[in-house]
Amino acid sequence: KAGMLQPSSFTTVPIDPEKLDAYEIGYKTAGASVQFNASVFYYDYKDMQVSSFNGTQALTVNAAASTIYGGDFQFTMLVTEGLTLGLGAAYTHGEYDEFPGSQARNLDPTSPGYLQIVNSDASNNPMMRTPEFTGIANLAYERPLTQGSLRLNADYYYTDSFYFDPNRQFEQESYGLLNLRAGWVAPEGRFSVAAFWTNVTAENYVATLLPGDFAIQQMYGTPQSYGITL
């Protein structure tokens, strides 16, 4: 990734180019009723470009060195006629090997510089927005009827805890999302009607977090919702 000047600042201090050596090996197979993909990977970053937010501007800085390695798989199987099972999981170890000069926030509410940016060192910290384990499971069922067809679907997504920043100040704990859907499709697919129920277990989780000079701005994920679509 090419170097550049800070896109939202008048500074003339350049951002160094980002360089990556990436290694990956995997296996894929597909049959009449089973599909399976798996891979392992190793990424070695030099001068990784890391974006942050200072309350009004997006800023980019270089992490001197970073390493990511892990593996993932995807599995789909036709269990019986009309019933399909899907599974997937990923393990990711991401770490800033060297990251001096990372931008942290002063989180001492008694300090005159509360919420202001302070220089920090994120070396050996986990990579931001990188959960160690994620997984997904899906069940889909379709059955032809005298008129049209019935379609049922259930999926579940899980993520480990992760940090929104490289300084381990703002953490999202692990959570899981369960979604359900049941519908009917008219002959030849002319129209359909379906009932849905998302975030069945009413998980509260933060989807976006931006620390600023006057507040820690947060946007929560979609709450429990249900309805009908036509």
C-alpha positions in Angstrom: 0.0 0.0 0.0 1.5 3.3 -1.1 2.7 6.0 1.2 0.8 9.3 1.5 0.3 12.5 3.3 -2.2 12.7 6.1 -5.5 13.1 4.2 -7.3 15.3 6.8 -4.4 17.3 8.2 -2.0 20.0 7.0 1.1 18.2 8.3 3.8 17.4 5.8 5.1 14.4 7.7 4.6 11.5 5.3 3.0 8.1 6.1 5.4 5.3 5.0 4.3 2.7 2.5 2.9 -0.5 4.0 4.5 -3.8 2.9 3.1 -7.3 3.4 4.6 -10.8 2.9 1.6 -13.1 2.8 1.7 -16.9 2.8 -1.4 -19.2 2.5 -2.1 -22.8 1.8 -5.5 -24.4 1.5 -7.7 -27.2 0.3 -11.0 -27.1 -1.5 -13.4 -29.9 -2.5 -17.0 -30.0 -3.8 -19.2 -33.1 -4.3 -22.8 -33.7 -4.9 -23.8 -33.2 -1.3 -20.7 -31.9 0.5 -18.4 -28.9 0.1 -15.4 -28.2 2.2 -12.8 -25.4 2.2 -9.9 -24.9 4.6 -6.8 -22.8 4.7 -4.0 -21.6 7.0 -2.2 -18.3 6.6 0.7 -16.2 7.8 1.0 -12.4 7.2 4.1 -10.4 8.0 3.5 -6.6 7.9 6.1 -3.9 7.8 4.9 -0.3 8.5 1.3 -1.3 8.7 -1.0 1.7 8.2 -3.4 2.0 11.1 -6.3 4.4 11.1 -7.7 6.2 14.2 -10.1 9.0 14.9 -9.3 12.1 16.9 -12.9 13.4 17.3 -13.1 15.4 14.1 -10.6 13.8 11.8 -9.5 10.3 10.6 -5.7 9.9 11.1 -3.3 7.3 9.8 -0.1 6.2 11.5 2.4 3.5 10.9 2.9 0.5 13.1 6.5 -0.6 12.7 5.7 -4.3 12.5 2.7 -6.6 12.8 2.1 -10.3 12.5 -1.2 -12.2 11.8 -1.6 -16.0 11.5 -4.4 -18.4 11.7 -6.8 -20.7 9.8 -10.4 -21.1 8.7 -12.8 -23.6 7.3 -16.2 -23.7 5.6 -18.4 -26.8 5.4 -21.7 -27.3 3.7 -23.6 -30.6 3.6 -27.0 -31.7 2.2 -28.2 -33.6 5.2 -31.5 -34.9 3.6 -33.6 -33.8 0.7 -34.3 -30.1 1.2 -32.2 -29.7 4.4 -28.7 -28.1 4.2 -26.3 -27.6 7.0 -23.5 -25.0 6.9 -20.6 -24.5 9.3 -17.7 -22.2 9.4 -15.0 -21.0 11.8 -11.9 -19.0 11.9 -9.0 -18.6 14.3 -6.9 -15.4 14.0 -3.9 -14.3 16.0 -3.1 -10.7 15.2 -0.5 -8.7 17.1 1.4 -5.4 16.8 5.0 -6.6 17.2 6.2 -2.9 17.3 3.9 0.1 17.6 5.5 3.0 19.4 3.7 6.3 19.1 0.2 4.8 19.0 -2.5 7.3 19.9 -4.3 6.4 23.2 -6.8 8.4 25.2 -6.5 9.9 28.7 -9.3 8.0 30.5 -8.7 9.6 33.9 -11.9 11.7 34.6 -10.1 13.7 37.3 -7.4 14.9 34.8 -7.6 18.3 33.0 -6.7 16.4 29.8 -9.5 13.9 30.1 -10.2 12.2 26.8 -7.3 14.0 25.1 -4.8 12.1 22.9 -1.7 10.9 24.7 1.3 9.1 23.1 1.4 5.4 24.0 3.1 2.2 23.0 0.9 -0.6 21.6 3.8 -3.0 21.0 2.8 -6.7 21.7 -0.9 -5.6 21.9 -3.6 -7.6 20.0 -4.6 -6.1 16.7 -7.7 -3.8 16.7 -11.0 -5.3 15.5 -9.5 -8.8 15.3 -11.4 -11.4 17.4 -9.4 -14.6 18.0 -12.3 -16.9 17.2 -15.4 -16.5 15.0 -17.9 -19.1 13.9 -21.1 -19.4 12.1 -23.7 -22.2 11.7 -26.7 -22.3 9.3 -29.7 -24.6 8.8 -31.8 -24.1 5.6 -34.8 -26.2 4.7 -36.9 -26.0 1.6 -39.9 -28.1 0.8 -42.2 -28.0 -2.2 -45.9 -27.6 -1.5 -49.0 -28.1 -3.6 -48.7 -24.5 -4.4 -45.3 -22.9 -4.1 -42.7 -23.9 -1.6 -41.9 -23.5 2.1 -38.5 -22.1 3.1 -37.1 -22.1 6.7 -33.7 -20.7 7.8 -31.8 -20.4 11.0 -28.3 -19.0 11.4 -26.1 -18.2 14.4 -22.9 -16.1 14.4 -20.4 -16.0 17.3 -17.4 -13.7 17.9 -14.8 -13.6 20.6 -14.0 -10.4 22.4 -11.9 -7.8 20.6 -10.7 -4.2 21.0 -11.8 -1.2 19.0 -8.3 0.4 19.4 -4.7 -0.7 19.4 -4.1 0.4 23.0 -6.6 -2.1 24.6 -8.8 0.8 26.0 -12.1 0.0 24.4 -13.2 -3.7 24.4 -16.3 -5.4 23.0 -17.0 -8.6 24.9 -17.9 -11.8 23.0 -21.4 -12.2 21.8 -23.6 -14.4 19.5 -26.4 -13.5 17.1 -29.3 -15.9 16.3 -31.6 -15.1 13.4 -34.7 -17.0 12.2 -36.8 -16.8 9.1 -39.8 -18.7 7.7 -41.4 -17.9 4.3 -43.5 -19.1 1.4 -42.6 -18.6 -2.2 -45.3 -18.6 -4.9 -45.1 -20.8 -7.9 -42.4 -19.8 -10.3 -41.2 -17.3 -7.7 -43.7 -14.6 -8.7 -43.8 -13.3 -5.1 -43.0 -14.4 -1.5 -44.0 -13.7 2.0 -41.8 -14.3 5.1 -41.7 -13.7 8.8 -38.3 -12.9 10.4 -36.9 -12.6 13.9 -33.3 -11.3 14.2 -31.1 -11.1 17.2 -33.5 -13.5 19.0 -31.5 -13.4 22.2 -31.5 -9.6 22.4 -27.7 -9.2 22.5 -26.4 -5.7 23.2 -23.2 -5.1 21.4 -21.3 -2.1 20.0 -20.9 -2.1 16.3 -18.8 1.1 16.0 -16.8 3.1 18.6 -15.0 6.4 17.9 -13.2 8.1 20.8 -13.3 11.9 20.7 -12.2 14.9 22.7 -15.6 15.3 24.4 -17.2 11.9 24.3 -16.7 8.2 23.4 -19.0 7.9 20.5 -20.7 4.5 20.1 -23.2 3.0 17.8 -24.9 -0.2 18.9 -25.8 -3.1 16.7 -29.3 -3.8 15.6 -31.5 -4.8 18.6 -34.0 -7.7 18.6 -36.3 -7.2 15.6 -39.2 -9.0 14.0 -41.6 -8.5 11.2 -43.0 -9.6 7.9 -41.8 -9.0 4.4 -43.9 -9.4 1.2 
